[in-house]
Amino acid sequence: MPLPRISSRTPLHDSTLPSHHTDNSSSSFMPHVSNIMSALQPGKQRNRTVLFGLTILAFITTCIFFVHLPFSSSIAIRRPDLPSQDQLALALQSIQHSRLKGGIHSSSSVTQRTQVQLDPSQELAAVSSFLASLPQNVIPLSVDPSKPVDPQLVLDFDTTGPRASEEVQNMVDDVWLRNPVFLYSKLYSPISREVKAILADMRLRPAPTIIDVDVRDDAEVLKPILSRLTSQLEFPILLIGGRPVGTVEQIRELVKSGELKKLVTEAGAVVNGARRKKHRK
């Protein structure tokens, strides 16, 4: 039998196997490999992402644990008999508890701050200072005149601060130093005009501070407040050095005896200290 001729183009494969079987097996094997490789790659990426996130979370938790907790608390939290997850949960609970406790202490310290209380003489000074400082200052009509006026309404500083009592005393000294002679009167009252004339004849320096209550918007509240604080039921109410002088009859007696000038001088006002008005010819 003659031998088959072999050339360089003759395929080298097993002649016993069909050619179509070899082609089909190789072509079917390659898609499976590519599918497996493509399925493995995203999984690795996800695992790396999860591992990176867990590492960052563990680092942040460790920083919070060692920075914000006291040393003694950190020692108490480390319990070797608990798993790592339980220790982490215990640490977070301790942090929340310490913050909550600190918030309670801070809120309690705020609530413990009480407002300064004014006695009648201090309240009279505060109301007078409030009304004399600006003409537009008025007592709200919602104020109950039978009760002490809220210090926050008539004082311009923190009435709950640690230096509130000292500032109240400074306010009292200042208002009567600036206004040694203070007159609450009525604009259309003959008796009030009489007292105004007495003060004008004394030519005081500084000039008397005069507030006509009957023409004010807060007259219905201010009148009972002044009556409660001075024990005088009618106007005019003359204050010298922050103290009520008395009724009109008492003021007349003080003028006759010369005691009124003495009281005014002791309060810090200067009698005959004001300049005379020049009359035009």
Disulfide bonds with the S-S distance in Angstrom:
none
